[in-house]
Amino acid sequence: MKNASRALYGLLLASASTTACLAQTTVDVAKITCEQLVLLQVADPDHLAIWLSGYYNGKRNTTTVEIEQVKETARKVRSYCLYNKGTVMEAVERVMASSK
C-alpha cells in the first residue's frame, strides 16, 4: 500500500510541475525589437512570422496565405534586423514597402 501511495504522490508531483511549465506568456508584438528577434529572446522567429503574416493580412482583409512569400518575408526581416535597430513591426513595414 505504501508503494501505491508513493507512486500516486510521484504522479501528482510530476503533473504539477508539468502544469507549471505550460504557463502562458503574453507578448506585445509591437514592442519586440530587432535585437530580441535576432538573439531569439522572445519567441521562435517562425512563430512570430506566422503571427505577423496573419496580422498584416487581416489589416488588408486578405484570407489567403502564400507560404513561400511568408518564408521569404521572414528571411528578409531577420536580415534587416541583423543590421538595423528598431522594432520588428517597423522592420516588416520597411521590408514590405521595399518589396512593392
Secondary structure in CASP SS format (residue, H / E / C, confidence):
PFRMAT SS
TARGET T0000
AUTHOR 0000-0000-0000
METHOD secondary structure of the structure
MODEL  1
M C 1.00
K H 1.00
N H 1.00
A H 1.00
S H 1.00
R H 1.00
A H 1.00
L H 1.00
Y H 1.00
G H 1.00
L H 1.00
L H 1.00
L H 1.00
A H 1.00
S H 1.00
A H 1.00
S H 1.00
T H 1.00
T H 1.00
A H 1.00
C H 1.00
L C 1.00
A C 1.00
Q C 1.00
T C 1.00
T C 1.00
V C 1.00
D C 1.00
V H 1.00
A H 1.00
K H 1.00
I C 1.00
T E 1.00
C H 1.00
E H 1.00
Q H 1.00
L H 1.00
V H 1.00
L C 1.00
L C 1.00
Q C 1.00
V C 1.00
A C 1.00
D C 1.00
P H 1.00
D H 1.00
H H 1.00
L H 1.00
A H 1.00
I H 1.00
W H 1.00
L H 1.00
S H 1.00
G H 1.00
Y H 1.00
Y H 1.00
N H 1.00
G H 1.00
K H 1.00
R C 1.00
N C 1.00
T C 1.00
T C 1.00
T C 1.00
V C 1.00
E C 1.00
I H 1.00
E H 1.00
Q H 1.00
V H 1.00
K H 1.00
E H 1.00
T H 1.00
A H 1.00
R H 1.00
K H 1.00
V H 1.00
R H 1.00
S H 1.00
Y H 1.00
C H 1.00
L H 1.00
Y H 1.00
N C 1.00
K C 1.00
G C 1.00
T E 1.00
V H 1.00
M H 1.00
E H 1.00
A H 1.00
V H 1.00
E H 1.00
R H 1.00
V H 1.00
M H 1.00
A H 1.00
S H 1.00
S H 1.00
K C 1.00
END
